[in-house]
Every structure is written in C-alpha cells, then in structure tokens.
C-alpha cells in the first residue's frame, strides 16, 4: 500500500473532480466502480438500514470470493493482512491467556492466527454476515483449529448486548468502521466499555482523512481522527491514535480506546 501523503489525506473521494481524475489515472477500475454503483443503488433501495444493506453487500461479495469480500484480492494478500494484524496485536498487549472479541471477524483472515495463539475457548468472533461466517468455519477446519473451540456468532448490530459484562481483555475491529456510518460507530462505542475486563482495550481501524469527512457510495467512510476520539470521549472512553500502525503497509489508520481509570499499560 502507498504511504499516506498530505494530498491523499485531504482528498474527497466522493467529489466528481476526484472521481474523474482517478478514472483517468486508473481506467481499469472504471468498470468495477460502475458495477459497485449499480449494486449500491439497488441495495440502497431495498435496505434503508445500513447493517442490512452491508449484510447484502457481503452476501454478494462472498458468493464470488470470500477472501476478496474481506478486502484481499489474492490469497497472498489475505495471508499478509492477517499476519499484519496478528503481529501488531501480539506486539501491543495481546497475550495467550486473554479473552478476545473480534468484531467483524469475516472469514478469519487474522482470526485463525488469533485462535491458534490464544488459549482454548478464548477467541470470540462476531459478524453481521451469515455467508462470511460459513466461510470462517471452513477456515477453522482448513487450519485444524477445532480443538481450540473458537466461538463464531452472527450479530444483528453492535450493541454487544448478548455478551457478558467485563469479560474481554482485548476487543478488535479491523475494517469495520471503515464501512460504517457514524451512528453505527457511536453504537459500538456506547456499549464496548461494558464488556471490557479491567485493563482491557479496544483497537479499531478506520479510513482517515484530514479533509472533509465523506463516504464513497454506502460502502466506504472516511473520518477525521479527532472526530472519532471526541466520539469515544462522549461515551466515557479515552482514545489515542496508534501512529506506529501506519508504518505498516496497510491503507487504514488505528485508534485504541480504553476506560479512563484503566490506564495505558497495555501498549
């Protein structure tokens, strides 16, 4: 992935001028974007609720290629992105004895590594898409992880109301908020503290902009760092930007949140 530049961080990808310029530079991307636009129009008409809309997007993408549905165009990239997430968390506080909640676990691009690393029964993966969870179960079988007893569960929203209080040492959401409007992010931040264990933390990635916050179709959302940090504060959480994540070849940025009386000893 190219390193973030001031120009790329200021870009408004929803603006007509940006789309025309991008199309001229990348003519091979025109047809896929047109197909996405047509699908977006169709699914938006059927699903006013964003979670229902994105569940339909995932069903469409998963039917063609589960690895591409979670943002990996090749199997090699699928493996590399999973390893990147795993390496970062194990370097920044995740221990085998921790109980981990992986929000938007997808088909276990990183999840299979977490399952293998964590003590048996300590991995909980949730996703809004039943289609991608079927693929996730295949990944468990492919990597012979059945004895690690991973929990894989469908969820309708991000209220996390079916999960136990104070249970999770680490909560993780990779490429979830990059596909979420602000009200979905707020819903998650409003409820995540309840399920965090003492000393626990919540890491999430997002698409960062230093310019105007915007969305491309209903699929990709770009936020300013200060917007998400302020939103966390509204829900009694402290947040800090994890700038060393951007040293890695990934297009998104990362924030860590924790309850203010729990300190920053985890990383």
Secondary structure, 3 states (H helix, E strand, C coil): CCCCCHHHHHCCCCCHHHHHHHHHHCHHHHHHHHHHHHHHHHHHHHCCCHHHHHHHHHHHHHHHCHHHHCCCCCHHHHHHHHHHHHHHHHHCCCCCCCCEEEECCCCCCCHHHHHHHCCCCCEEEEECCHHHHHHHHHHHHHCCCHHHCCEEEECCCCCCCCCCCCCEEEEEECCCHHHCCHHHHHHHHHHHHHHEEEEEEEEEEEEECCCCCEEECCCEEEECHHHHHHHHHHCCEEEEECHHHHHCCCCCEEEEEEEHHHCCCCC
